[in-house]
Amino acid sequence: MKNVIVRSITGLIYIIAVIAAVLSGPVGMLILTAVFTILAIDEFNRISNPDGLPCPLRILDIAGGLSMLSIAYMINRLPNEWVAIGLVCYLIYLMARLIIPLYFKQLNQLNSSSFSLMGQLYIAAPLSALLSMADHTSLIMLIFIMIWLNDTGAFCVGSLIGRRRLFERISPKKSWEGFYGGLLFSIIAGIVAGSPLLADHCTASLHNANFTAVSLGILGLLVSIMSTWGDLVESMIKRTLGIKDSGHLLPGHGGILDRIDSLLFVAPATLLFLLIHTLIR
């Protein structure tokens, strides 16, 4: 009972923080993604380097992730010269990350560099994709809601009638019934958000961008699938590393990666969806 209360309080604080950041616009999104990047990259480096990673390399990896975020934020907001500076900084990071390990004799240089660069691909790149959509406040808010509803639907339906295992080798508790429950919740959220009845209220900006109930229902389908894959990939990583949770930062939930694993796959997929929608509308 105590664990349920702690988990609920932690989850509520997380949801409030995300909503506040998203509704604050681009600056709020920059702060949110920067915090996610710092915490998640350091957490990933910790679990993938059980013998410890030297502090200079930990700081360097975080700086690399923030450099990628800065590029995403500056595009269409600052002159191209600033974007070019961001790109140069990130290239310097990539070179430095391969060179500096030469000076740490006890470090497994290949593993260290490989995991760090994977962290950039797995964490920094998707969060940069999310930040690049910071002007689309309603869309970002909607995908967070879809992720939460997908998790809720999968848990509720899976707990009640889950029988057939979805991916037993990676995540024994997930069921096909739970997956379809989450899928249904996510699609319904999209259809409701695209309903003409809400056009003059909280989803007005979505309708102004020519999103319809059908297109947002398709987005709900995409979010549910990518959210499930994101969860499974993180489960695979943890199973490979022989750990249960990615960390202990969030009481009752584990680490920050346990909380944003779905988002890391949903964000780039949503950006692709937005680009395609922009081209065909």
C-alpha positions in Angstrom: 0.0 0.0 0.0 2.8 2.4 0.9 4.6 1.7 -2.4 1.4 2.5 -4.3 1.0 5.8 -2.5 4.7 6.7 -3.1 4.4 5.7 -6.8 1.2 7.8 -7.2 2.7 10.9 -5.6 5.9 10.6 -7.7 3.8 10.1 -10.9 1.6 13.1 -10.1 4.6 15.3 -9.5 6.1 14.1 -12.8 2.9 14.8 -14.7 2.5 18.3 -13.2 6.1 19.1 -14.1 5.7 18.0 -17.7 2.4 19.8 -18.2 3.9 23.0 -16.7 6.9 22.8 -19.0 4.9 22.1 -22.2 2.5 24.9 -21.5 5.3 27.3 -20.9 6.3 27.1 -24.6 9.7 26.7 -26.2 11.6 27.9 -23.1 9.8 25.5 -20.9 10.4 22.7 -23.3 14.1 23.6 -23.5 14.4 23.3 -19.7 12.4 20.0 -19.6 14.4 18.3 -22.4 17.7 19.6 -20.9 16.8 18.1 -17.5 15.8 14.9 -19.2 19.1 14.8 -21.2 21.3 15.5 -18.2 19.7 12.9 -16.0 19.1 10.2 -18.6 22.6 10.4 -20.2 24.3 10.2 -16.8 22.0 7.4 -15.8 22.7 5.5 -19.0 26.5 5.9 -18.5 26.2 4.6 -15.0 24.3 1.4 -15.8 26.4 0.7 -18.9 29.7 1.3 -17.2 29.4 -0.8 -13.9 33.1 -0.2 -13.1 32.5 3.6 -13.2 33.1 6.2 -15.8 35.7 9.0 -15.1 34.0 12.3 -14.2 35.5 14.2 -17.2 33.9 11.8 -19.6 30.5 11.9 -17.8 30.5 15.7 -18.1 31.6 15.5 -21.7 28.8 13.2 -22.6 26.2 15.5 -21.0 27.8 18.5 -22.8 27.5 16.6 -26.1 23.8 15.9 -25.4 23.1 19.5 -24.5 24.9 20.6 -27.7 22.6 18.6 -29.8 19.6 20.1 -27.9 20.9 23.6 -28.6 21.0 22.9 -32.3 17.4 21.8 -32.3 16.4 24.8 -30.3 18.3 27.3 -32.5 16.9 26.1 -35.8 14.3 28.7 -37.1 14.9 30.8 -34.0 18.4 32.2 -34.3 20.6 33.0 -37.4 22.2 30.1 -39.2 25.6 31.2 -37.9 24.5 30.1 -34.4 23.3 26.8 -35.7 26.7 26.3 -37.4 28.4 27.0 -34.2 26.3 24.4 -32.5 27.2 21.8 -35.1 30.9 22.6 -34.7 30.6 22.2 -31.0 29.0 18.8 -31.4 31.6 17.6 -33.9 34.3 18.7 -31.4 32.5 16.6 -28.8 32.5 13.5 -31.1 36.2 13.8 -31.7 37.0 14.5 -28.1 35.0 11.5 -26.9 37.1 9.2 -29.0 40.4 10.9 -28.1 40.2 11.5 -24.3 39.7 7.8 -23.3 43.3 7.2 -24.6 44.5 8.9 -21.4 42.6 6.6 -19.0 44.7 3.4 -18.8 42.2 1.3 -16.8 39.2 2.2 -19.0 37.7 -0.2 -21.5 38.0 2.4 -24.3 35.9 0.6 -26.9 33.0 -0.2 -24.6 33.1 3.2 -23.0 33.0 5.1 -26.3 30.4 2.8 -27.9 28.0 3.1 -25.0 28.5 6.9 -24.8 27.8 7.3 -28.5 24.8 5.0 -28.2 23.5 7.3 -25.4 23.6 10.2 -27.8 21.6 8.3 -30.4 19.2 6.7 -27.9 18.6 9.8 -25.6 19.9 13.1 -27.0 18.7 12.7 -30.6 15.0 11.8 -29.7 14.8 14.6 -27.1 16.2 17.0 -29.7 13.4 15.8 -32.0 10.9 16.6 -29.3 12.4 20.1 -28.7 12.3 20.8 -32.4 8.5 20.7 -32.2 8.4 23.1 -29.2 6.2 25.6 -31.0 3.5 22.9 -31.4 2.4 23.0 -27.8 -1.0 21.3 -28.2 0.6 18.5 -30.3 3.3 17.8 -27.7 0.7 17.9 -24.9 -1.4 15.4 -26.9 1.4 12.9 -27.4 2.2 13.0 -23.7 -1.4 12.3 -22.9 -1.5 9.5 -25.5 1.6 7.9 -23.9 0.1 8.1 -20.4 -3.3 6.7 -21.6 -1.5 4.0 -23.6 0.3 2.9 -20.4 -2.9 3.1 -18.4 -4.9 1.1 -20.9 -2.3 -1.5 -21.3 -2.0 -2.0 -17.5 -5.7 -2.1 -16.9 -6.7 -4.4 -19.7 -3.6 -6.5 -19.3 -4.3 -7.0 -15.6 -7.9 -7.9 -16.2 -7.8 -10.2 -19.2 -4.2 -10.5 -20.3 -3.4 -14.0 -21.4 -1.2 -14.1 -24.5 2.3 -12.9 -24.0 3.4 -10.0 -26.2 7.1 -10.4 -26.0 7.9 -13.0 -23.3 11.6 -13.1 -23.9 12.0 -9.4 -23.1 9.0 -8.4 -21.0 7.1 -11.4 -19.5 4.3 -9.3 -18.0 3.2 -7.6 -21.2 0.2 -9.2 -23.1 -1.4 -8.7 -26.5 -4.7 -7.9 -24.7 -2.9 -5.1 -22.8 -1.3 -3.8 -26.0 -4.7 -3.6 -27.7 -6.2 -1.9 -24.7 -3.5 0.8 -24.7 -3.8 1.1 -28.5 -7.6 1.7 -28.1 -7.1 4.4 -25.4 -4.5 6.2 -27.5 -6.5 6.2 -30.7 -9.6 7.4 -28.8 -7.6 10.3 -27.4 -6.6 11.3 -30.9 -10.1 11.1 -32.2 -11.5 13.1 -29.3 -8.8 15.8 -29.7 -9.6 16.1 -33.4 -13.4 16.3 -32.8 -15.0 19.4 -34.2 -16.8 19.8 -30.8 -13.4 20.8 -29.3 -12.3 23.0 -32.2 -13.1 26.2 -30.3 -11.6 25.1 -27.0 -8.5 23.4 -25.8 -7.6 21.8 -29.2 -8.1 24.9 -31.4 -4.5 25.1 -32.4 -4.6 21.5 -33.6 -7.6 22.3 -35.8 -5.9 25.5 -37.1 -3.1 23.3 -38.2 -5.6 21.2 -40.2 -5.4 18.1 -37.9 -8.6 16.1 -38.1 -10.0 13.3 -36.0 -8.8 10.8 -38.6 -5.2 12.2 -38.7 -5.0 12.4 -34.9 -6.4 8.9 -34.6 -3.6 7.7 -36.9 -1.2 9.6 -34.6 -2.7 7.7 -31.7 -2.0 4.4 -33.5 1.6 5.5 -34.1 2.2 6.7 -30.6 0.9 3.4 -29.1 3.1 1.3 -31.3 6.2 3.4 -30.8 5.5 3.7 -27.1 5.4 -0.1 -26.8 8.6 -0.5 -28.8 10.3 2.1 -26.7 9.4 0.2 -23.5 10.6 -3.1 -25.0 13.9 -1.7 -26.1 14.6 -0.3 -22.6 13.6 -3.7 -21.1 16.0 -5.3 -23.5 18.8 -3.0 -22.4 18.1 -3.6 -18.7 17.9 -7.4 -19.3 21.2 -7.3 -21.2 22.9 -5.4 -18.4 21.3 -7.6 -15.7 19.4 -4.8 -13.8 15.7 -4.4 -12.9 15.4 -0.6 -12.9 17.6 2.0 -14.7 18.0 3.9 -11.4 16.3 5.0 -8.2 15.7 8.7 -8.9 11.9 8.4 -9.0 10.6 6.5 -5.9 8.2 3.8 -7.0 9.1 4.2 -10.7 12.8 3.6 -10.9 15.1 5.8 -13.0 14.4 8.6 -15.4 14.9 6.2 -18.3 12.1 4.0 -16.9 9.9 7.1 -17.1 10.8 8.4 -20.6 11.6 5.1 -22.5 8.4 5.4 -24.5 8.9 9.1 -25.2 12.4 8.4 -26.7 10.7 6.5 -29.6 7.4 8.5 -29.8 9.2 11.9 -30.2 11.1 11.1 -33.5 8.1 9.3 -34.9 5.8 12.3 -34.1 8.3 14.6 -35.8 8.2 12.4 -38.9 4.3 12.4 -38.7 4.3 16.2 -38.4 6.6 16.6 -41.4 4.5 14.3 -43.6 1.3 16.1 -42.5 2.9 19.4 -43.3 3.8 18.3 -46.8 0.4 16.7 -47.8 -2.0 19.1 -46.2 
